[in-house]
Amino acid sequence: MKIAVDTSLCIGSGTCALTAPAVFGHDEERAVVIVLDGAPPESQRAAVELAVSSCPSAVIRLLTED
């Protein structure tokens, strides 16, 4: 599982960081998301999928590995 985020469209709601704090955080100004773990373990999948579906600006994507 790999994660991609379009930070240029992030509104900084914090939903992702609350949902999957081991994977997502915020920059120092708390304005945009930062990915703490771009390839988290499978044990984080449910939390990451919830963060993706809960993102109000839909800027987080899970990438398929070929």
VOPAGU-2260 file (C-alpha; in pm, 1 decimal, decimal comma):
REM VOPAGU-2260
SITE   aa  ch    i         X         Y         Z
SITE  MET   A    0       0,0       0,0       0,0
SITE  LYS   A    1     134,6     338,6    -100,4
SITE  ILE   A    2     -18,4     679,2     -38,6
SITE  ALA   A    3     -31,2     989,8    -255,5
SITE  VAL   A    4    -153,1    1329,7    -137,3
SITE  ASP   A    5    -219,9    1644,9    -336,0
SITE  THR   A    6    -114,9    1899,5     -72,9
SITE  SER   A    7    -201,7    2190,4    -302,8
SITE  LEU   A    8    -570,8    2110,3    -252,6
SITE  CYS   A    9    -555,6    2014,1     117,0
SITE  ILE   A   10    -775,5    2229,4     342,4
SITE  GLY   A   11    -608,7    2113,8     666,8
SITE  SER   A   12    -920,3    1970,4     830,0
SITE  GLY   A   13    -715,8    1718,0    1028,7
SITE  THR   A   14    -950,6    1427,3     963,2
SITE  CYS   A   15    -670,3    1210,4     827,1
SITE  ALA   A   16    -439,7    1276,1    1122,8
SITE  LEU   A   17    -719,0    1194,3    1366,6
SITE  THR   A   18    -815,3     879,7    1176,8
SITE  ALA   A   19    -465,4     741,7    1109,8
SITE  PRO   A   20    -217,0     929,3    1332,9
SITE  ALA   A   21      65,5     683,9    1262,6
SITE  VAL   A   22      41,6     766,1     892,6
SITE  PHE   A   23     -69,9    1130,5     866,5
SITE  GLY   A   24      19,2    1454,6    1041,7
SITE  HIS   A   25      17,2    1827,7     968,5
SITE  ASP   A   26     284,9    2079,3     881,1
SITE  GLU   A   27     401,3    2329,3    1143,6
SITE  GLU   A   28     125,8    2576,6    1055,1
SITE  ARG   A   29    -133,5    2294,7    1066,0
SITE  ALA   A   30    -235,8    2406,6     719,5
SITE  VAL   A   31    -177,2    2091,3     514,2
SITE  VAL   A   32    -136,3    1719,7     561,3
SITE  ILE   A   33     203,1    1553,3     570,1
SITE  VAL   A   34     247,6    1183,2     516,1
SITE  LEU   A   35     448,5    1034,4     801,4
SITE  ASP   A   36     460,6     688,1     644,5
SITE  GLY   A   37     415,2     674,3     266,5
SITE  ALA   A   38     411,1     295,4     259,2
SITE  PRO   A   39     243,2     190,9     584,9
SITE  PRO   A   40     207,6    -173,5     687,4
SITE  GLU   A   41    -108,0    -367,8     606,9
SITE  SER   A   42    -209,0    -338,6     972,3
SITE  GLN   A   43    -281,6      30,1     901,4
SITE  ARG   A   44    -496,4     -37,4     592,6
SITE  ALA   A   45    -837,4       4,1     760,7
SITE  ALA   A   46    -736,5     336,1     919,6
SITE  VAL   A   47    -585,0     465,2     594,3
SITE  GLU   A   48    -890,7     365,2     390,7
SITE  LEU   A   49   -1111,4     545,7     642,6
SITE  ALA   A   50    -888,0     854,4     617,9
SITE  VAL   A   51    -912,6     845,2     237,2
SITE  SER   A   52   -1291,1     816,5     239,7
SITE  SER   A   53   -1329,2    1079,9     513,8
SITE  CYS   A   54   -1108,4    1347,2     358,4
SITE  PRO   A   55   -1336,9    1645,9     290,1
SITE  SER   A   56   -1119,4    1770,9       5,9
SITE  ALA   A   57   -1051,6    1421,4    -138,8
SITE  VAL   A   58    -677,0    1476,4    -170,6
SITE  ILE   A   59    -556,5    1138,6     -39,3
SITE  ARG   A   60    -526,1     837,1    -270,1
SITE  LEU   A   61    -412,7     481,5    -224,1
SITE  LEU   A   62    -189,1     368,0    -506,6
SITE  THR   A   63    -188,6      12,6    -632,1
SITE  GLU   A   64     142,0    -160,8    -643,9
SITE  ASP   A   65     220,2    -328,2    -976,0
